[in-house]
Amino acid sequence: MRLSVLDLLSVRTNQTSAEVLRSSAQLAREADRLGYTRYWVAEHHNMPTAAATVPGVIIPYLAAGTRRLRFGSGGVMLPNHAALSVAEQFALLEAMYPGRIDLGIGRAPGTDGVTAFLLRGEGSGSGSDDDFPQDIELVSRLLDLGRTEDEALNVSLGGRPYALRATPRPASAPDIWLLGSSGYSASLAARRGLPYVFAHHTGVPGAEASITAYRAQYQPSTAHPEPRTLLPVNVLVHPDPDEAERLAQPHLIMMAGLQTGAPLGPVLTVEEAERHVWSAQEREVAKRTRGAWHIGTPETVAESLRQLAHRLDIDELMVWPISGARSNEDPASAGGRALTLQLLAQEFLGTSTTKKQS
């Protein structure tokens, strides 16, 4: 079982954006040391709970000082961007870190409707989900053709041929993954012969049906002759199960607020979460949400993750470490998030110090 990391760059009430970035850079270096496979960042906009807005900008900052960890987007929300712009960004990243870049592509806006409209605007990005399959094809072809000096994608503009390339030209191509939370995304990934990521960490139902459909419909591609599945999961590991539950409360409050339409703010500290006054609706949402998360001691969490991966036929688990922090902790430190990765590495990789995945 491969283990990877999802980082939403969550912002706490006592953190600046600079401190969040330093915390995540520390976490990335720890994941690299422990032998995790990849480290992905998301694209969210106009959300005070998240500092991740542009994966293509964040990735080289996080990758600095690491040796083998793959870095990628989980994901780039393609309808927000022009396909050529995405291809150029990830061609550049691949040139910086050859063989260590993943391009995870999603269809959701990563924000509210008004912000999505302002992001896309007239003439910026496709602005339409109807163009999504064609934009994926364009990005894929541009990144693949960019490796060959004499090749270009021939397009027609005004009846005249034009040679299009994603520059700079890397010696290798990023690994492209399709993200989704529905049968549509599963079928599209299968038809395109792409690896598939089901957004399990968001709490949406249907993982088993989507992944089963993906494997049943899969059409082999040159890059991916076999289907590949990755599942993001919300995880918090601590030697003390009661402390694990306390550390989970800030993110539970955040998720309950998201689902009940409460005003969004930074993630609370543990002490602030203990003083939170829950509404009946929030409590119901939090109870349902907590049931899908993996929180507890290393042994109990490892066993629940193994059972989940076996039941859904998952090739790789991507851990979103959801540990909160106490008010006296260094805001630039990875803290409990790093502890979760360390304890999971002991269970899955055999050691937290020297063993590396192949």
Secondary structure, 3 states (H helix, E strand, C coil): CEEEEEECCECECCCCHHHHHHHHHHHHHHHHHHCCCEEEECCCCCCCCECCCCHHHHHHHHHCCCCCCEEEEEEEEHHHCCHHHHHHHHHHHHHHCCCCEEEEEECCCCCCHHHHHHHHCCCCCCCCHHHHHHHHHHHHHHHHHCCCCCCCEEEEECCEEEEECCCCCCCCCCEEEEEECCHHHHHHHHHHCCCEEECHHHCCCCHHHHHHHHHHHCCCCCCCCCCCEEEEEEEEECCCHHHHHHHHHHHHHHHHHHHHCCCCCCECCHHHHHCCCCCHHHHHHHHHHHCCCEEECHHHHHHHHHHHHHHHCCCEEEEEECCCCCCCCCCCCCHHHHHHHHHHHHHHCCCCCCCCCC
